Amino acid sequence: MSFSHAATRLLTGAGAVTATVVALAVPASAHVTINPRTAEPGGYGAFNVRVPNEETGADTTKVQLYLPTDHPIASVSVEPVPGWNVEVTKGHLPKPIEIEGGELTDAVTAITWSGGKIQPGRFQQFWISLGPLPTDTATLYFKALQTYTDHSGGTSVVRWTDLPGGGAEPEHPAPSLTLAKAGTPQAAPAVKRGRDRAGITLGAAGLAAGLLALGLAAVALRRSGRSAGR
């Protein structure tokens, strides 16, 4: 085998190492989230509830989003999604809130999307409009239930209802919305513990190894070229 051919194989192998490292660096799982993640308190905005299908043999067939009743939102509207039915549920607030022109005693407490399906490997966005956003809290939590239906008709529910606490990231975190005025510096997100931290460490080490291999391959190719020209 010529030195040039060996160097080419080394370069190809280095590329494969780098690609593998990038794949390992991708988060191992995706969650139901509210996007964008931040908004101004007291303001109005359009947000999408992003729902990925994390199963391989079942479709997501229903999504239930529960709005916070401890920090109720006076105006809530939904955008129609082709193929999906939407049901908006209102409830009596445990404590009325003052709004412009009076007092709010009832508000939207839940939104349910059903009748459609999110297939494995895909995601769906459900748009909602909210406002005015509360001014007396830094974070809003929207608990969510995701119903899966497998191909035999069986169903299961993933509860995205865990709130932060105890230091470690919850396994099924509730979707959240951070409320902060524009220009307010945001705290850097904490590094995920356990599997995610190990994945970051492995990814960094592997990426360094891949870059080193690429550098060695480039040197080998230059040397081979000089040898051939002699």
Sequence and secondary structure as in RCSB ss.txt:
>XXXX:A:sequence
MSFSHAATRLLTGAGAVTATVVALAVPASAHVTINPRTAEPGGYGAFNVRVPNEETGADTTKVQLYLPTDHPIAS
VSVEPVPGWNVEVTKGHLPKPIEIEGGELTDAVTAITWSGGKIQPGRFQQFWISLGPLPTDTATLYFKALQTYTD
HSGGTSVVRWTDLPGGGAEPEHPAPSLTLAKAGTPQAAPAVKRGRDRAGITLGAAGLAAGLLALGLAAVALRRSG
RSAGR
>XXXX:A:secstr
  HHHHHHHHHHHHHHHHHHHHHHHS S    EEESSEE TT  EEEEEEEE   SSEEEEEEEEE  SSS  SE
EEE   TT EEEEEEEEEEEEEEETTEEEEEEEEEEEEEEEEE TT EEEEEEEEES  SS SEEE EEEEEEEE
TTS EEEEEE B   SSS  SSB  EEEE  TT          THHHHHHHHHHHHHHHHHHHHHHHHHHHHHHH
HHHH 
